[in-house]
Amino acid sequence: MIAQSRAVQKALASLDKLLIENHLRTHVAHMFAEGGVQRDQAVAELLKAYDLETR
């Protein structure tokens, strides 16, 4: 049972990596290119995604 749980956790971690990479290459890259408020929103999204947002 533990081995199955670890396998699921690894699969989910791999999925998270792919989703974040795709988001960075598309949406976030576009927001940074726009600059200004868009860039600030992109930074806020990244901080939230990595649980680094200020409270």
VMD Tcl script that builds the backbone (N, CA, C; Angstrom):
set m [mol new atoms 165]
animate dup $m
set s [atomselect $m all]
$s set {name element resname resid chain x y z} {
  {N N MET 1 A 0.809 -1.186 0.000}
  {CA C MET 1 A 0.000 0.000 0.000}
  {C C MET 1 A 0.866 1.269 0.000}
  {N N ILE 2 A 1.959 1.269 0.741}
  {CA C ILE 2 A 2.835 2.437 0.793}
  {C C ILE 2 A 3.481 2.657 -0.569}
  {N N ALA 3 A 3.901 1.580 -1.220}
  {CA C ALA 3 A 4.523 1.699 -2.542}
  {C C ALA 3 A 3.545 2.305 -3.545}
  {N N GLN 4 A 2.291 1.917 -3.476}
  {CA C GLN 4 A 1.274 2.475 -4.373}
  {C C GLN 4 A 1.061 3.956 -4.096}
  {N N SER 5 A 1.040 4.318 -2.836}
  {CA C SER 5 A 0.868 5.716 -2.453}
  {C C SER 5 A 2.028 6.553 -2.967}
  {N N ARG 6 A 3.244 6.045 -2.821}
  {CA C ARG 6 A 4.424 6.769 -3.304}
  {C C ARG 6 A 4.380 6.922 -4.821}
  {N N ALA 7 A 3.928 5.868 -5.516}
  {CA C ALA 7 A 3.828 5.923 -6.977}
  {C C ALA 7 A 2.838 7.001 -7.402}
  {N N VAL 8 A 1.727 7.099 -6.712}
  {CA C VAL 8 A 0.721 8.127 -7.013}
  {C C VAL 8 A 1.301 9.511 -6.735}
  {N N GLN 9 A 2.010 9.668 -5.622}
  {CA C GLN 9 A 2.619 10.954 -5.289}
  {C C GLN 9 A 3.636 11.378 -6.351}
  {N N LYS 10 A 4.443 10.435 -6.812}
  {CA C LYS 10 A 5.424 10.750 -7.852}
  {C C LYS 10 A 4.735 11.132 -9.160}
  {N N ALA 11 A 3.666 10.420 -9.490}
  {CA C ALA 11 A 2.928 10.733 -10.722}
  {C C ALA 11 A 2.320 12.132 -10.635}
  {N N LEU 12 A 1.766 12.479 -9.496}
  {CA C LEU 12 A 1.186 13.804 -9.314}
  {C C LEU 12 A 2.260 14.890 -9.353}
  {N N ALA 13 A 3.413 14.613 -8.786}
  {CA C ALA 13 A 4.515 15.577 -8.829}
  {C C ALA 13 A 4.961 15.806 -10.272}
  {N N SER 14 A 5.007 14.747 -11.063}
  {CA C SER 14 A 5.373 14.880 -12.474}
  {C C SER 14 A 4.327 15.694 -13.224}
  {N N LEU 15 A 3.062 15.460 -12.928}
  {CA C LEU 15 A 1.991 16.229 -13.549}
  {C C LEU 15 A 2.097 17.701 -13.171}
  {N N ASP 16 A 2.349 17.975 -11.898}
  {CA C ASP 16 A 2.522 19.364 -11.446}
  {C C ASP 16 A 3.649 20.046 -12.214}
  {N N LYS 17 A 4.753 19.343 -12.380}
  {CA C LYS 17 A 5.895 19.913 -13.096}
  {C C LYS 17 A 5.511 20.267 -14.524}
  {N N LEU 18 A 4.820 19.372 -15.212}
  {CA C LEU 18 A 4.408 19.632 -16.588}
  {C C LEU 18 A 3.440 20.807 -16.675}
  {N N LEU 19 A 2.491 20.874 -15.757}
  {CA C LEU 19 A 1.516 21.966 -15.757}
  {C C LEU 19 A 2.194 23.309 -15.515}
  {N N ILE 20 A 3.094 23.349 -14.548}
  {CA C ILE 20 A 3.785 24.600 -14.236}
  {C C ILE 20 A 4.674 25.015 -15.405}
  {N N GLU 21 A 5.383 24.056 -15.991}
  {CA C GLU 21 A 6.245 24.383 -17.129}
  {C C GLU 21 A 5.424 24.960 -18.281}
  {N N ASN 22 A 4.305 24.333 -18.595}
  {CA C ASN 22 A 3.448 24.825 -19.669}
  {C C ASN 22 A 2.923 26.226 -19.344}
  {N N HIS 23 A 2.525 26.432 -18.122}
  {CA C HIS 23 A 2.005 27.741 -17.703}
  {C C HIS 23 A 3.092 28.810 -17.830}
  {N N LEU 24 A 4.307 28.481 -17.423}
  {CA C LEU 24 A 5.414 29.430 -17.520}
  {C C LEU 24 A 5.743 29.763 -18.975}
  {N N ARG 25 A 5.772 28.752 -19.827}
  {CA C ARG 25 A 6.152 28.964 -21.225}
  {C C ARG 25 A 5.104 29.732 -22.021}
  {N N THR 26 A 3.871 29.671 -21.596}
  {CA C THR 26 A 2.802 30.315 -22.364}
  {C C THR 26 A 2.293 31.560 -21.645}
  {N N HIS 27 A 1.443 31.356 -20.697}
  {CA C HIS 27 A 0.736 32.442 -20.020}
  {C C HIS 27 A 1.686 33.417 -19.325}
  {N N VAL 28 A 2.589 32.918 -18.512}
  {CA C VAL 28 A 3.478 33.791 -17.738}
  {C C VAL 28 A 4.435 34.535 -18.665}
  {N N ALA 29 A 4.969 33.852 -19.674}
  {CA C ALA 29 A 5.870 34.515 -20.616}
  {C C ALA 29 A 5.157 35.677 -21.308}
  {N N HIS 30 A 3.912 35.455 -21.686}
  {CA C HIS 30 A 3.123 36.514 -22.329}
  {C C HIS 30 A 2.908 37.676 -21.361}
  {N N MET 31 A 2.589 37.373 -20.114}
  {CA C MET 31 A 2.340 38.420 -19.116}
  {C C MET 31 A 3.605 39.243 -18.868}
  {N N PHE 32 A 4.757 38.593 -18.818}
  {CA C PHE 32 A 6.015 39.326 -18.628}
  {C C PHE 32 A 6.300 40.219 -19.835}
  {N N ALA 33 A 5.998 39.710 -21.026}
  {CA C ALA 33 A 6.224 40.501 -22.233}
  {C C ALA 33 A 5.340 41.744 -22.253}
  {N N GLU 34 A 4.135 41.643 -21.706}
  {CA C GLU 34 A 3.225 42.781 -21.645}
  {C C GLU 34 A 3.745 43.854 -20.686}
  {N N GLY 35 A 4.407 43.416 -19.620}
  {CA C GLY 35 A 4.955 44.352 -18.641}
  {C C GLY 35 A 3.897 44.968 -17.748}
  {N N GLY 36 A 4.308 45.917 -16.944}
  {CA C GLY 36 A 3.408 46.660 -16.063}
  {C C GLY 36 A 2.583 45.782 -15.143}
  {N N VAL 37 A 1.281 46.027 -15.137}
  {CA C VAL 37 A 0.356 45.299 -14.262}
  {C C VAL 37 A 0.358 43.812 -14.591}
  {N N GLN 38 A 0.451 43.483 -15.875}
  {CA C GLN 38 A 0.470 42.074 -16.277}
  {C C GLN 38 A 1.656 41.344 -15.652}
  {N N ARG 39 A 2.811 41.995 -15.666}
  {CA C ARG 39 A 4.001 41.376 -15.069}
  {C C ARG 39 A 3.811 41.212 -13.572}
  {N N ASP 40 A 3.256 42.204 -12.913}
  {CA C ASP 40 A 3.001 42.120 -11.474}
  {C C ASP 40 A 2.053 40.963 -11.155}
  {N N GLN 41 A 1.041 40.768 -11.997}
  {CA C GLN 41 A 0.107 39.661 -11.795}
  {C C GLN 41 A 0.804 38.316 -11.985}
  {N N ALA 42 A 1.700 38.250 -12.959}
  {CA C ALA 42 A 2.448 37.013 -13.190}
  {C C ALA 42 A 3.310 36.672 -11.981}
  {N N VAL 43 A 3.977 37.678 -11.428}
  {CA C VAL 43 A 4.800 37.459 -10.239}
  {C C VAL 43 A 3.926 36.971 -9.086}
  {N N ALA 44 A 2.771 37.588 -8.907}
  {CA C ALA 44 A 1.850 37.174 -7.836}
  {C C ALA 44 A 1.401 35.727 -8.035}
  {N N GLU 45 A 1.120 35.341 -9.286}
  {CA C GLU 45 A 0.725 33.958 -9.568}
  {C C GLU 45 A 1.847 32.983 -9.206}
  {N N LEU 46 A 3.077 33.348 -9.572}
  {CA C LEU 46 A 4.206 32.470 -9.263}
  {C C LEU 46 A 4.409 32.338 -7.763}
  {N N LEU 47 A 4.318 33.447 -7.054}
  {CA C LEU 47 A 4.470 33.392 -5.600}
  {C C LEU 47 A 3.392 32.522 -4.972}
  {N N LYS 48 A 2.178 32.627 -5.468}
  {CA C LYS 48 A 1.088 31.815 -4.948}
  {C C LYS 48 A 1.311 30.331 -5.277}
  {N N ALA 49 A 1.750 30.058 -6.497}
  {CA C ALA 49 A 1.982 28.667 -6.912}
  {C C ALA 49 A 3.023 27.982 -6.048}
  {N N TYR 50 A 4.010 28.735 -5.591}
  {CA C TYR 50 A 5.080 28.177 -4.771}
  {C C TYR 50 A 4.898 28.474 -3.291}
  {N N ASP 51 A 3.679 28.879 -2.918}
  {CA C ASP 51 A 3.357 29.188 -1.515}
  {C C ASP 51 A 4.327 30.189 -0.909}
  {N N LEU 52 A 4.705 31.209 -1.689}
  {CA C LEU 52 A 5.644 32.226 -1.222}
  {C C LEU 52 A 4.989 33.591 -1.085}
  {N N GLU 53 A 3.687 33.646 -1.327}
  {CA C GLU 53 A 3.022 34.952 -1.292}
  {C C GLU 53 A 3.071 35.543 0.102}
  {N N THR 54 A 3.170 36.858 0.161}
  {CA C THR 54 A 3.202 37.534 1.441}
  {C C THR 54 A 1.792 37.674 1.977}
  {N N ARG 55 A 1.705 37.627 3.265}
  {CA C ARG 55 A 0.370 37.699 3.880}
  {C C ARG 55 A 0.147 39.025 4.501}
}
mol reanalyze $m
mol bondsrecalc $m
mol representation Tube
mol addrep $m
